[in-house]
Amino acid sequence: MTHEAKMLKINDLIDNGEEHKIKWNELLAPFASLSEDRMIHALSLLTPSQLASIQDATSKSIEAAKERQYESIKLRMLSDGIDAEDFVKYLQENPSVGSRGRRLSQGERNHRDDIINQMLSQGEKSPKLMHDKIIASGLVVSYASVAARVKTLSEEAQ
């Protein structure tokens, strides 16, 4: 009789019965001080309810990190003089602007940066206006990418 042993890999996904899945390395974070073999052994000793608790805590941690990221973008927008609610309304009224289905190619990033550099050299400081002008040029970009690039270019200029 042959037993097939299924080898657990750290990046295997666990389906927790809901829509989302959690990666093993996220589940193993509480056991980070242990070696990989000992982590897997420690997990094998957990009851299903203990494992579910770890999954729940991991999900909450991921959601909290996303919220912090959104809050930092909101604060950056406010520091640029843009009200986040007005910007969301603007995106809702102009759905094509909110489209971020792909990353820009290197050429497109260079083109975006050329537009930003040109506007900065003309004294323009509003990332929202820059965003609108870049959208008008046919590039698909996010506000965050424009604001981040403006910030980087401003820091480099100082």
Number of C-alpha atoms within 10 A of each C-alpha: 3 4 5 6 6 6 7 11 11 15 11 13 15 13 11 13 7 6 6 10 14 18 15 17 17 18 22 20 13 12 16 13 10 14 10 15 10 13 19 17 12 13 16 11 10 12 10 11 9 12 16 13 12 18 21 15 13 19 17 12 13 14 12 12 12 12 12 12 12 12 12 12 17 18 15 17 20 12 10 15 12 16 14 15 10 10 15 12 11 13 14 12 11 11 9 11 19 17 12 12 8 8 11 15 9 9 9 15 16 12 16 25 17 13 17 24 17 12 17 17 10 9 9 13 17 17 25 18 14 21 24 13 16 21 17 11 12 9 16 20 23 16 20 16 14 21 22 14 18 20 16 11 15 13 9 8 7 5
